[in-house]
Amino acid sequence: MPTAPLMSLNGRIVPYEQCTVHAFSGVVKYGAAVFEGLRGYWNPDRGDMYVFRLREHLERLRYGMRILRLDPVFDLDFMERSLIAMIRANGLRETVHLRMIAYLDGDDELAATGPVGLVCGAVPRPRGRAVEEGVHIAVSTYARIADNALPPRVKATANYVNNRAAELEARRNQYDGVLMLTAQGKVSEGSGACFFMVRNGAVHTPDVSSDILESITRDTAIELVRRKLGLPVHERTIDRHEVYAADEAFWCGSGYEIQPILSVDRLALGDGRPGAVTRAVQKAYFDVVEGRVEDYPAWRSAVYANA
Ligand SMILES: Cc1ncc(COP(=O)(O)O)c(C=O)c1O
């Protein structure tokens, strides 16, 4: 689906075609940028859109800018206003995927820290088929980038050279997705999602030192599994061969939402169908993000209520 026709560039609403950077800007030459992927959920009963965990996404964007040493020229309120104004300008009344990018502009040298640009755009994106049907994935031959080389815990654009290589490899081999391992061979994450598995009634996910993104959906899923499902969640180092023995597994991410993983390297997990815990996590997640339950109100920023 195409990007909505109006975007935000440094706080100004501009047509999609005018939202451009120079081919010699720092972001093109050096990959010096950091981004966020969020979702805005349309709630037809309330006639409003809820951006999910907006503040946490903006805080991670600022944290990413700090790690990349981009000048901290945008405060959280400016970034929030830019995003909300772009959604309203487009009059979007459907579920969307939102992207914000803070990037190094200007034709300067490697160590430049500014000028910094901020761009926001939206793509209408309903729930994907994989959420219902599940996916078949492979373990990648590419190791996940290590924290002392590139910062996996933030969404630095340059990180995604690694993710893209792994994803392309998986697609070449007719898999739906890919699970990357750390350089030490421990389970890390997917190309655009964090990994959870269920084994013997407990839920397990790689800890944040497993070269994963500090994922906001991962944090959400941990909270919902503990509070709503009443199951233990263990954040820990996970070995490859434990994954093959899992009863269930799922991806989580703002874009992916909660997707059942049916097999890994062609070994079926459980009975090869989406498991009961995964289905329960999905229900709890969609109830909260779409605003069909009252709890966690701070996680939902209404777009039109205060327009
Ligand atoms: C590499 C990677 N891991 C995990 C995630 C999930 O992160 P979040 O839940 O913050 O969207 C993403 C999604 O953007 C990602 O790109």
The ligand as an SDF file (V2000), in Angstrom:
LIG
                    3D

 16 16  0  0  0  0  0  0  0  0999 V2000
   15.3180   -5.8110   14.4400 C   0  0  0  0  0  0  0  0  0  0  0  0
   14.0260   -5.5840   15.1490 C   0  0  0  0  0  0  0  0  0  0  0  0
   13.7990   -6.2330   16.2930 N   0  0  0  0  0  0  0  0  0  0  0  0
   12.6440   -6.0710   16.9780 C   0  0  0  0  0  0  0  0  0  0  0  0
   11.6510   -5.2230   16.5230 C   0  0  0  0  0  0  0  0  0  0  0  0
   10.4160   -4.9870   17.3380 C   0  0  0  0  0  0  0  0  0  0  0  0
   10.5420   -3.7400   17.9660 O   0  0  0  0  0  0  0  0  0  0  0  0
    9.2940   -2.9000   18.4240 P   0  0  0  0  0  0  0  0  0  0  0  0
    8.4780   -3.8050   19.2610 O   0  0  0  0  0  0  0  0  0  0  0  0
    9.8400   -1.7850   19.2300 O   0  0  0  0  0  0  0  0  0  0  0  0
    8.5880   -2.4850   17.2070 O   0  0  0  0  0  0  0  0  0  0  0  0
   11.8530   -4.5340   15.3310 C   0  0  0  0  0  0  0  0  0  0  0  0
   10.7810   -3.6840   14.8310 C   0  0  0  0  0  0  0  0  0  0  0  0
   10.8790   -2.6100   14.4690 O   0  0  0  0  0  0  0  0  0  0  0  0
   13.0790   -4.6930   14.6340 C   0  0  0  0  0  0  0  0  0  0  0  0
   13.3200   -4.0160   13.4980 O   0  0  0  0  0  0  0  0  0  0  0  0
  1  2  1  0
  2  3  1  0
  2 15  2  0
  3  4  2  0
  4  5  1  0
  5  6  1  0
  5 12  2  0
  6  7  1  0
  7  8  1  0
  8  9  2  0
  8 10  1  0
  8 11  1  0
 12 13  1  0
 12 15  1  0
 13 14  2  0
 15 16  1  0
M  END
$$$$
